[in-house]
Amino acid sequence: MSDTPSLSAILDRIDAGQDRALDRLKALLRIPSISTDPVHAGDCRAAADWLAEELRGLGFDAGVRSTPGHPMVVAHGGTGARHVLFYGHYDVQPVDPLDHWTRDPFDPAVEATPAGDVIRARGASDDKGQLMTFLEACRAWVEETGALPCRITVLLEGEEESGSPSLVPFLEANREELAAEVALICDTGLHDSRVPAIVTSLRGLLGEEITVRGPDRDLHSGGYGGLARNPARVLTQVLGGLHDADGRVQVPGFYDGIEEPPEEVLRDWAALDFSAEAFLGEVGLSIPAGETGRTGLEMLWSRPTAEINGVWSGYTGRGFKTVLPAEAHAKVSFRLVKGQDPRALRDAFRAWVRGQVPADCEVVFQEHGAAPASGMSVDAPVFAAAKAALTEEWGVEAAFVGAGGSIPIAGYFQLILGMESLLAGFAKSDDQIHSPNEKYDTESFRKGTRSWARLLATLA
Amino acid sequence: MSDTPSLSAILDRIDAGQDRALDRLKALLRIPSISTDPVHAGDCRAAADWLAEELRGLGFDAGVRSTPGHPMVVAHGGTGARHVLFYGHYDVQPVDPLDHWTRDPFDPAVEATPAGDVIRARGASDDKGQLMTFLEACRAWVEETGALPCRITVLLEGEEESGSPSLVPFLEANREELAAEVALICDTGLHDSRVPAIVTSLRGLLGEEITVRGPDRDLHSGGYGGLARNPARVLTQVLGGLHDADGRVQVPGFYDGIEEPPEEVLRDWAALDFSAEAFLGEVGLSIPAGETGRTGLEMLWSRPTAEINGVWSGYTGRGFKTVLPAEAHAKVSFRLVKGQDPRALRDAFRAWVRGQVPADCEVVFQEHGAAPASGMSVDAPVFAAAKAALTEEWGVEAAFVGAGGSIPIAGYFQLILGMESLLAGFAKSDDQIHSPNEKYDTESFRKGTRSWARLLATLA
């Protein structure tokens, strides 16, 4: 793709308008829209109002829509056959511990650092700075050409940092209004803080809680030990057998039907500069713990896992108690990949556990969620267009990457609105999101804006 | 053994004096000598004074000896070449929940029940009723013959229900005064509430706490799961491998040097009417969980165990948290049998665990006690004499039995005073010791007294 004359002018306009764009971002950052704290409900509303006003200034038909929680901003603009939905969130994380901040988290400023200028404030990166890249791209298009390049719906949420309780009902109640060809989501980062990245796969999640019950009361290990069954022994034998020596999960059928990522995606992963040892070294580890023969990125992005998230039984206080506990408990979760059916695996897991529990013990399961993995169809034209736009802008080959966790919004868009999500963002791993001293590189802001402007050009 | 004329008269005297003996027991039971509650310190002292006075009335040179906690009663009486020490404890358990009692726990009374008369009060069985059987046997001897039948030292403790903190220093400070040929301990029960029993083996105990540390912080299971090591997985694999499919402990050398009980003892066990299924049925279980090929009594008394007494890691609250925990912990204990060296096994266990922990995790151990098993030399004459006396009195062949737990006093007597302990008692399994409505069968009291009178006759 070569820059069309108007795109070139649009990009120049973005560069020329950086100071004013940063001023607008600062205005938004000054609003302490912490969604988890009821004290800030009015601030959340103020942030929504500010954004709706901003969108109206760009020619959108924008409104603030009530929910049982914080409001949604919904805006419609542009015309044409192509229709995209942009999603971001205006709420931010709490700021504790406040004394770890080098400045008031809601008094944003551009600071010079050895690695370049940053704008520092709560929400600078997650997600106000990122969502403003898209709005600034729209502004440049409108100011340069007088119109948006295609039909655009904007959906900005105010509860992302508090579990999005109102999101699903809102999507369900406004299906027709919100459905588009594709969702653009700007809430992810550059790979390795350097390579523009499009997340094309997200792992799913299956959560289970297990309780094994043995004797009908806690027993004394002297009077009963050796003859009476210990549920903690039963449960640790089950959990200890979850993986074999090659790190493979032993639940029958666990790997059935798994789709390997497309060749094109695997090629991108192989080309990334990723060192498992360096990645683990940052958290005090050194040895990849996944399946033998898989790369570190496969372990994180395309291979399913079984993890013990919690386990408890018996006496856990100070000192010692020679108790033979009546019950043992564990919380276990599975990260799932494309091709795995959460419901089928739940059944398989439960059957596998039950098969190991002696007849005089009881095992009870509690559900803690089941979400399938999502994998984007990278052969859809918008993915190639986005990759080209990002590559062009950043001067580095953009990569299709995976994400080890879930980004629920992508699943909801697929499930409720029937559309794929294109996840592209410009955060860096040192942005300190959710921590004190959050920042966003001004280059992320400028080049992010230019990236969206380029992508919109291909959709025009 | 046939009753000598004087023994016969002594036994008749015991029967004739039952009402007055029960009155004396009631007087002791009225003193609320709860050792764990500082409010009752004066009552503990009062119980000690009452017992010293009682012993003086029997011709003993008796005194109440201060300790940093509750006092000891020490009494010396009788003459002759044979010298025995009798041990009991005058302190009792707390009485909560008080509203579960059918009467004031410190207002003892004899109640008729379908199974016979019982005396009901806190301490009726554990251990005031039991210790008074020995004192009443002494009384009958003194009243009938004018003297004790041999040299007798009495040691009555007031802290047994609160961990005996003063006992070891007291034994160490009074070695010469307290050492005798054998200790008689009356704090155990009839086997199956019916068969007179002498405990000839006690299992030892080794306690260990394990902490496995992996990443230097809790990680998100989405971002790290699959690549990063999960300490809960490491620890459950270790714990899950503690036993093989035959229930044998997998720590190398664990069974080395174990002495099987003497033939004579195993014959007694085989003759006991013990059903593992019935024993387990009382606590809601049904399947013996010990080593394949061992009897239920072997699993409880003569085979060593490994038990998980506590395990904890990660998120254990309500709901779910997709955490990959930084640490995992367990408390593990081993019941040991004769021939096992606790220190050597501690080293073997730690080496076995360390060998399974990956190089990028750390494992830390904390000691929680190490006590060897004790096994009495049942070929010492006093054991045969006691067995004969009990058999004669109860009309049922007395049995040498084991105990799965530890009775620390027996170990201290062996270690500090160099003497064996003969543990015989008359409690029944339904005596509700440590629970509301504790009782002692008046037949246990009468026949227990007669049992000691008979045993003293053989020592005369």
Boltz contact constraints between the chains, C-beta under 6 A:
constraints:
  - contact:
      token1: [A, 207]
      token2: [B, 320]
      max_distance: 6.0
  - contact:
      token1: [A, 215]
      token2: [B, 283]
      max_distance: 6.0
  - contact:
      token1: [A, 215]
      token2: [B, 284]
      max_distance: 6.0
  - contact:
      token1: [A, 215]
      token2: [B, 285]
      max_distance: 6.0
  - contact:
      token1: [A, 216]
      token2: [B, 283]
      max_distance: 6.0
  - contact:
      token1: [A, 216]
      token2: [B, 284]
      max_distance: 6.0
  - contact:
      token1: [A, 221]
      token2: [B, 307]
      max_distance: 6.0
  - contact:
      token1: [A, 222]
      token2: [B, 404]
      max_distance: 6.0
  - contact:
      token1: [A, 222]
      token2: [B, 405]
      max_distance: 6.0
  - contact:
      token1: [A, 223]
      token2: [B, 404]
      max_distance: 6.0
  - contact:
      token1: [A, 223]
      token2: [B, 405]
      max_distance: 6.0
  - contact:
      token1: [A, 225]
      token2: [B, 305]
      max_distance: 6.0
  - contact:
      token1: [A, 225]
      token2: [B, 307]
      max_distance: 6.0
  - contact:
      token1: [A, 225]
      token2: [B, 335]
      max_distance: 6.0
  - contact:
      token1: [A, 226]
      token2: [B, 290]
      max_distance: 6.0
  - contact:
      token1: [A, 226]
      token2: [B, 299]
      max_distance: 6.0
  - contact:
      token1: [A, 226]
      token2: [B, 300]
      max_distance: 6.0
  - contact:
      token1: [A, 226]
      token2: [B, 303]
      max_distance: 6.0
  - contact:
      token1: [A, 226]
      token2: [B, 305]
      max_distance: 6.0
  - contact:
      token1: [A, 227]
      token2: [B, 288]
      max_distance: 6.0
  - contact:
      token1: [A, 227]
      token2: [B, 290]
      max_distance: 6.0
  - contact:
      token1: [A, 227]
      token2: [B, 296]
      max_distance: 6.0
  - contact:
      token1: [A, 227]
      token2: [B, 299]
      max_distance: 6.0
  - contact:
      token1: [A, 227]
      token2: [B, 300]
      max_distance: 6.0
  - contact:
      token1: [A, 228]
      token2: [B, 285]
      max_distance: 6.0
  - contact:
      token1: [A, 229]
      token2: [B, 285]
      max_distance: 6.0
  - contact:
      token1: [A, 229]
      token2: [B, 289]
      max_distance: 6.0
  - contact:
      token1: [A, 230]
      token2: [B, 307]
      max_distance: 6.0
  - contact:
      token1: [A, 232]
      token2: [B, 308]
      max_distance: 6.0
  - contact:
      token1: [A, 232]
      token2: [B, 311]
      max_distance: 6.0
  - contact:
      token1: [A, 233]
      token2: [B, 308]
      max_distance: 6.0
  - contact:
      token1: [A, 236]
      token2: [B, 236]
      max_distance: 6.0
  - contact:
      token1: [A, 236]
      token2: [B, 239]
      max_distance: 6.0
  - contact:
      token1: [A, 236]
      token2: [B, 240]
      max_distance: 6.0
  - contact:
      token1: [A, 237]
      token2: [B, 240]
      max_distance: 6.0
  - contact:
      token1: [A, 239]
      token2: [B, 236]
      max_distance: 6.0
  - contact:
      token1: [A, 240]
      token2: [B, 236]
      max_distance: 6.0
  - contact:
      token1: [A, 240]
      token2: [B, 237]
      max_distance: 6.0
  - contact:
      token1: [A, 240]
      token2: [B, 240]
      max_distance: 6.0
  - contact:
      token1: [A, 283]
      token2: [B, 215]
      max_distance: 6.0
  - contact:
      token1: [A, 283]
      token2: [B, 216]
      max_distance: 6.0
  - contact:
      token1: [A, 284]
      token2: [B, 215]
      max_distance: 6.0
  - contact:
      token1: [A, 284]
      token2: [B, 216]
      max_distance: 6.0
  - contact:
      token1: [A, 285]
      token2: [B, 215]
      max_distance: 6.0
  - contact:
      token1: [A, 285]
      token2: [B, 228]
      max_distance: 6.0
  - contact:
      token1: [A, 285]
      token2: [B, 229]
      max_distance: 6.0
  - contact:
      token1: [A, 285]
      token2: [B, 360]
      max_distance: 6.0
  - contact:
      token1: [A, 286]
      token2: [B, 360]
      max_distance: 6.0
  - contact:
      token1: [A, 287]
      token2: [B, 358]
      max_distance: 6.0
  - contact:
      token1: [A, 287]
      token2: [B, 360]
      max_distance: 6.0
  - contact:
      token1: [A, 288]
      token2: [B, 227]
      max_distance: 6.0
  - contact:
      token1: [A, 289]
      token2: [B, 229]
      max_distance: 6.0
  - contact:
      token1: [A, 290]
      token2: [B, 226]
      max_distance: 6.0
  - contact:
      token1: [A, 290]
      token2: [B, 227]
      max_distance: 6.0
  - contact:
      token1: [A, 296]
      token2: [B, 227]
      max_distance: 6.0
  - contact:
      token1: [A, 299]
      token2: [B, 226]
      max_distance: 6.0
  - contact:
      token1: [A, 299]
      token2: [B, 227]
      max_distance: 6.0
  - contact:
      token1: [A, 300]
      token2: [B, 226]
      max_distance: 6.0
  - contact:
      token1: [A, 300]
      token2: [B, 227]
      max_distance: 6.0
  - contact:
      token1: [A, 303]
      token2: [B, 226]
      max_distance: 6.0
  - contact:
      token1: [A, 305]
      token2: [B, 225]
      max_distance: 6.0
  - contact:
      token1: [A, 305]
      token2: [B, 226]
      max_distance: 6.0
  - contact:
      token1: [A, 307]
      token2: [B, 221]
      max_distance: 6.0
  - contact:
      token1: [A, 307]
      token2: [B, 225]
      max_distance: 6.0
  - contact:
      token1: [A, 307]
      token2: [B, 230]
      max_distance: 6.0
  - contact:
      token1: [A, 308]
      token2: [B, 232]
      max_distance: 6.0
  - contact:
      token1: [A, 308]
      token2: [B, 233]
      max_distance: 6.0
  - contact:
      token1: [A, 309]
      token2: [B, 314]
      max_distance: 6.0
  - contact:
      token1: [A, 309]
      token2: [B, 315]
      max_distance: 6.0
  - contact:
      token1: [A, 309]
      token2: [B, 323]
      max_distance: 6.0
  - contact:
      token1: [A, 310]
      token2: [B, 314]
      max_distance: 6.0
  - contact:
      token1: [A, 310]
      token2: [B, 315]
      max_distance: 6.0
  - contact:
      token1: [A, 310]
      token2: [B, 316]
      max_distance: 6.0
  - contact:
      token1: [A, 311]
      token2: [B, 232]
      max_distance: 6.0
  - contact:
      token1: [A, 311]
      token2: [B, 311]
      max_distance: 6.0
  - contact:
      token1: [A, 311]
      token2: [B, 313]
      max_distance: 6.0
  - contact:
      token1: [A, 312]
      token2: [B, 312]
      max_distance: 6.0
  - contact:
      token1: [A, 312]
      token2: [B, 316]
      max_distance: 6.0
  - contact:
      token1: [A, 313]
      token2: [B, 311]
      max_distance: 6.0
  - contact:
      token1: [A, 314]
      token2: [B, 309]
      max_distance: 6.0
  - contact:
      token1: [A, 314]
      token2: [B, 310]
      max_distance: 6.0
  - contact:
      token1: [A, 315]
      token2: [B, 309]
      max_distance: 6.0
  - contact:
      token1: [A, 315]
      token2: [B, 310]
      max_distance: 6.0
  - contact:
      token1: [A, 316]
      token2: [B, 310]
      max_distance: 6.0
  - contact:
      token1: [A, 316]
      token2: [B, 312]
      max_distance: 6.0
  - contact:
      token1: [A, 320]
      token2: [B, 207]
      max_distance: 6.0
  - contact:
      token1: [A, 320]
      token2: [B, 368]
      max_distance: 6.0
  - contact:
      token1: [A, 322]
      token2: [B, 333]
      max_distance: 6.0
  - contact:
      token1: [A, 323]
      token2: [B, 309]
      max_distance: 6.0
  - contact:
      token1: [A, 333]
      token2: [B, 322]
      max_distance: 6.0
  - contact:
      token1: [A, 335]
      token2: [B, 225]
      max_distance: 6.0
  - contact:
      token1: [A, 358]
      token2: [B, 287]
      max_distance: 6.0
  - contact:
      token1: [A, 360]
      token2: [B, 285]
      max_distance: 6.0
  - contact:
      token1: [A, 360]
      token2: [B, 286]
      max_distance: 6.0
  - contact:
      token1: [A, 360]
      token2: [B, 287]
      max_distance: 6.0
  - contact:
      token1: [A, 368]
      token2: [B, 320]
      max_distance: 6.0
  - contact:
      token1: [A, 404]
      token2: [B, 222]
      max_distance: 6.0
  - contact:
      token1: [A, 404]
      token2: [B, 223]
      max_distance: 6.0
  - contact:
      token1: [A, 405]
      token2: [B, 222]
      max_distance: 6.0
  - contact:
      token1: [A, 405]
      token2: [B, 223]
      max_distance: 6.0
